[in-house]
Amino acid sequence: MWQAKVADDLTQGVRGQTEQVLKKIDAILAAAGHRQIEDSVRQRVGHDIRNRDEMNAAWTAWADPANLPARATVEAKLADPRMLVEIMVTCAQ
């Protein structure tokens, strides 16, 4: 299973948008029977690399700092210039 998500409220900065996306991911993982992000196989984060620190602040506040999942973070130009981050998570079922 994989899902790519962006924020619904695009008026927020990258940290707020990242937090929105992470809440969506939590709901998707729970619905699929996964306990936490550490159960996932892969994560890909696309964003403007200049916003890396704000995105990382939201990510590390959300994930277990002692068990951060591996992820690829790439610079991405998203379809709507108001979109500041897109996160894709892949889980095995």
N, C-alpha and C positions, 0 to 999 in steps of 0.2 A: 504494500500500500504506500502511496506517496501523495502528498498534498503540497501545493505551493500557495502561500497566503500573503495578502497585503492588508494594510489597515483599512478600516471603514471610514474613520474620521481623518481625512487627509489635511486638516488644518493644524494638526499637531506636528511638533518637531520629530526628529528621527527617534529620540528616546521614547516619546509617547506612542509613535507608530509601532516601534519594536514591541513595546509592552502590549499593545492591542493584538499584534500578530501572535505573540507568545501565549496570550490567553486563548486565542483560537486553537493553537496547537495543543494546549492542555486539554481542551474539550474534545478534539479529534482523537488524541491518544487515549483518553478515558473511554470514549465511545468504542474504540477498537480493542479495549481490554488491556492497554498498556498502562503501567504504573507511573512512568515518568519518562522524561526525554532520554535518560540513560538507556532505556530499552530500545531506542531507535538505532538504526544501522548507519545512517548518514544524514547530515544536515548541510544545506547550502544556503548561504546568506548572500544576497545581492543588494548592494547599496552604493551610494557615492562614498568613495573611500575617505573623503575629507570628514565624514561623519562617523568614522570608525570608533572614536572614543565614546561617543554618546550611545552608539549601538551596543558596544561592548559593556557599558555600564548596565544597561537593561538586561543583556544576556547573562552576565555574571550574577546579577541580583536574582535572576530567575532560576538558574541551574545550580546544582550542588557544587560549590566551589572546590570541594575535595574530590569531585568526580566529574569534572567538566567533559562533556562529550566532544569527540573530534568533530571538526566542522571545516568546511571550505568557505572562505569569505572572499568574494570576488567583487570587483567594481562592475556595476551594471547601470545602464541607462534604462530605466523602467518606462513602460508604455505611457504613463501619465506623469508629467514633471512634478506633480504634487506628491507622488508616491516616493517615499524616501528609503524604503526597505522592503524586500521580499524574502521570505524564508521558505525553503522547501525541506521537508522532513520525509525520510524513507524509513519504514518499519517493516520487519518481517512478520508474517502472520503465522 
